[in-house]
Amino acid sequence: MSNPFEGRQIVKKDKLAQILSVSERTIDGWVARRSIPFIRINKQVLRFDVEDVLKSKTINPVKIESV
């Protein structure tokens, strides 16, 4: 069975906030409004595909640092 996320950058909320230069609370707000795509691992655990988040219309990246 192949991994559907192979080659993708899947990160936790704190790392996504760092990449986007926003607060974790901002990420929480986007998730609550379903403004950005996320992967729900269980009721409390989320992960984010950086490429998908950057493609979402909510995010308007100015300068994204490579991590």
URPE-V777849 format. One record per pair of residues at least 12 apart in sequence whose ideal C-beta (glycine too) atoms are under 8 Angstrom apart, sorted by the first residue. I is the first residue (numbers start at 1). GAP is how many residues later the second one is. D is the distance in Angstrom with one decimal. If there is no record, write none. Layout:
i:gap:d
I:GAP:D
I:GAP:D
//
This chain:
i:gap:d
5:44:7.2
8:41:5.3
8:42:7.8
8:43:6.5
9:40:7.0
9:41:4.3
9:42:6.7
9:58:7.6
10:29:7.0
10:37:5.0
10:38:7.0
10:39:5.7
10:40:7.7
11:36:6.7
11:37:5.5
11:39:6.0
12:35:6.5
12:36:7.7
13:14:5.1
13:15:7.6
13:33:6.4
13:35:7.1
15:52:7.1
16:32:4.7
16:34:6.9
16:37:6.5
18:49:7.6
19:31:6.3
19:45:6.2
19:46:6.7
19:48:5.9
20:33:7.6
20:39:6.7
20:41:6.9
20:44:7.3
21:41:8.0
27:21:8.0
30:28:5.9
31:15:6.6
35:21:7.0
35:23:4.1
36:12:7.2
36:17:5.0
36:20:5.0
36:22:5.5
36:23:6.8
37:12:6.7
37:15:4.6
37:16:6.3
37:19:6.0
//
